[in-house]
Every structure is written in structure tokens, then in C-alpha cells.
Amino acid sequence: MLEDHISSKKALFSSGVHTELREQRSRSRQVAMVQGNLTGNARMESSGTSARVYEKGVYGFSSMAECSGDAAETVLKAATENARFMDRHVGRGKPSLPVIPCGGIPFCRDIQDTDQKHYVEFAKSLDGYIKDKYPRLSSRSIMITEDSMEKIICTSDGYDGHICAPRSYVYVFLNTETDSGTPVELFKSIGGSGIFTDNFTDPSLLYPAIDTLYEQIMQKREGVYAQAGYKTVVLSGFMSGMLAHEAVGHTVEADLVLGGSVAGPALNKCVASELVNLVDFAHTAFGKCAPLPVYLDDEGTPAEDAVLIKNGILTGYMHSRESAQHFGTKPQGNARAWSFSDEPLIRMRNTAVLPGRDKFDDIIASVDDGYYLITSTNGQADTTGEFMFGVNMGYEIKNGKLGRALLDTTISGVAFNMLKTVDMVSDTVEWTSSGFCGKKQPMPVGMGGPALRCKVMIGGR
């Protein structure tokens, strides 16, 4: 457990000046195995203390790679001096940030470290299962990861807290070839919030997921290329979650709105079908714990859900304290920092399209000629809402039934235009939370959604 060196330093905060003091330890564990050979075996940790002070529209920030009372005093003094220096030279003259009532978030959990040998043995067991059962594969890889950010946060106004956010995953990569020698690859991530021993107790419990992945790659091996053009498609929950995060979520982060994103002039206007609702969940979604729960952000703001699109209408943005003041609204805990040496940025947490009323089988049955798109390996989007995602698993839909698997393809479009074509929304949500959002700093995020029927431009061969 991270030792608290900073709570006693609140007496040193300047009166009437917003101040944040943060102590943080970040850790990661990783094992990689290719064809039964151990190719990666790493344990990494970093820790330190940072302070940020707001003075009339400017921030002063300082950090130090040390966790101690002396380090807290050093960064606090430097951040205060930096803020005053910036104020003298920038002179924005803005009012103080709105005060958030003081409170506290109880400590979430302690981290129980796992011996590195345990990860290695777990990977060996999975690799052995794949090798023995599926000799037709050209190659196989296993990767195991666990990471966490433990933070103690003290603020002059707002909430204090000791928070910890561990997550752990097993990634399985399978490779084969078509008869013509074209490489075919699929992968699956399994896991979620919690340390490794929370999520993985027995390798055999992962065998069914591996079997399904093998079945899919064998179908893909015999797959066909999609016919290029503007097509009716059914996006899986994974794909609608990626769309929610990459193509919509970033456009409604308030700092990017101020930078000119397409969402700026679209507030309170129709940006999607009335069937589409989008929320950035804080810590609880649909009556359950969200994939990567956030209870307190790094500005001391208690985390609440941010409603972004309601019945097709863009209703709000995600905010820091400063951007919330600019837009005259309430911050909801979206300011997050990756490392002790990073300043908080506006970031997503668990961003998802809400479920509808349609049954998945009915959605598939409604499509005469189209595609069911399941997973993606990559994607890009910008603040105009334009996106392009790679699709590495999908199927034809012919006369309301799933047909042949697809070889790799792409989809592209403008998010707000594409969302206006949504005319069916499934009643179940699929989450994914194994990746990092790369906005200036990495950040663990969750994203999800139901299956959506819509129209989109799909690439061919």
C-alpha cells in the first residue's frame, strides 16, 4: 500500500488558491510467449509526488520522483512559484475556480503482488493447450499483463482520496494462412478490472474462449473479401464501443471542443438517430460496476456519469474544473493523469452507447444483404468526427442469415452522419477495457455498446 506522505501538508496550502497535491505509484507486470518461448518477462514500477496550483487562470505544476514529506513540500513550493510566475507574465485575470464542497473517498483496495513465476506458468499452460489441440496453426502467442495506478489525492477544495485501479488481461494471438499463402491473424483479450489472481484462477477456464477464437480463425481462413461500397451493416457491441470512444468521445472532450472540434456548434442539436444515447460512465453502469471504475479524478472532483447524447441530441461535454467554469456547467470527474509527472487532462472513463429494445437475432434477420462486423485491430479518428477502423473479423449477412467469414477490411465515415442512420439497437451491451487511450498520455479506458444496425462505407479487397 502506498504510504501517505501528503495529507499533513495541506496546512501549507495558500489560502484561497486552488491546490492539488498527488502522490502516485504506477506498476505493471508483463509476460510474453511466442511458440512456447518466453520472449518478454518484465516488472516495472514508478512513483513520485506532484503539485498543481491555479492562480487567476494559469496553472503552476511541479513533480518529483520521490514519495516523502520533503518531496511534497518541494513540489508544492515550486508549483506555487510557477503559478505566480505564469500569472505575472500571462496575466489572464480569470476568477478562482468554483469551489467543490470538501469530502473524502474511502480507500478502494490494496494491491497483492503476484510472483512473476505465476504469470509465466499460466502462459505455459495456455500455450501447451493450444499447441496440443490445434497443430494446424502457423504460430501462436500469449501475452499476460497487469497494471495499476495507486494515488493519494489531497486538494484545497474538493475531495481527498486514496484510490487504486488495477486491471489484468490475457491476450491470445492465433495465426494461420489461406490456401494461397495469405497470413490470417486473430486475437482475443480476456480480463478486466482487478489484479491477476482476481480474474484468473485456472487456465482451463479460458479454454472455451480459445476454442471459439480458433473456430473463427478457421472460418476466416476460408473467408471472402467484402464488396466495397455504402452498405447496411450490423456493428457488434465491441465496434459500437470503439465508435463511441474514438469517433464521438474525443470530439466531446471540452478541451478539444475549445480547440475547434465538430461538437462545438452541435451542442443541443441532433447528431444521431433518436435511438442513440451515449454516456461516459464513472464507476457504475447498468446496475453493475463499470469495467474500469473511477470514483475520484485528479482534481479532487467526485466522479459522476456524463450524459453526452440523449435521444440523438448532443447534450453535453466532458470537463475539467476549468473547462466546466468556461461553459458554465458542473465538472463530473473527467480530469485524469497517467503518471505522477503528468498534469491532469480531460479523459474518458467508461464510454458506451446505451442498449435499445431490439433482439440481436431480429437485427440480423432484418438484413437482406450486408455485413456483421465484430472486432477491430486499429482505428483512427479526428476532431471532425471522420473515422476509419480496420475490421479483422466479420461475416456476410445474406437473406437474414450469417454467411461466410470476411477477410480483413475497413469501414469509414463521419460519426455524426453515420449515427443518424442507426435504425435498430440491441438490448445487450458488450464492454472492452484492455486498451489505452493515447491522447497525449496513455490512459486505461473502458468502452462498450449494443449491436447497431446502420449504414457505413466498407472497403473491399
Secondary structure, 3 states (H helix, E strand, C coil): CCCCCCHHHHHHCCCCCEEEEEEEEEEEEEEEEECCEEEEEEEEEEEEEEEEEEECCEEEEEEECCCCHHHHHHHHHHHHHHHHHHHHHHCCCCCCCCCCCCEEECCCCCCCCCCHHHHHHHHHHHHHHHHHHCCCCCEEEEEEEEEEEEEEEEECCCEEEEEECCEEEEEEEEEEECCCCCEEEEEEEEEEECCHHHHCCCHHHHHHHHHHHHHHHHHHHCCECCCCEEEEEEECHHHHHHHHHHHHHHHHEHHHHHCCCCCHHHCCCECCCCCCCEEEECCEECCEECCCCCCECCCCCECCCEEEEECCEECCCECCHHHHHHHCCCCCCCEECCCCCCCCEECCCEEEECCCCECHHHHHHCCCEEEEEEECCCEEECCCCEEEEEECEEEEEECCEEEEEECCEEEEEEHHHHHCCCCEEECCCEEECCCEECCCCCEECEEEECCEEEEEEECCC
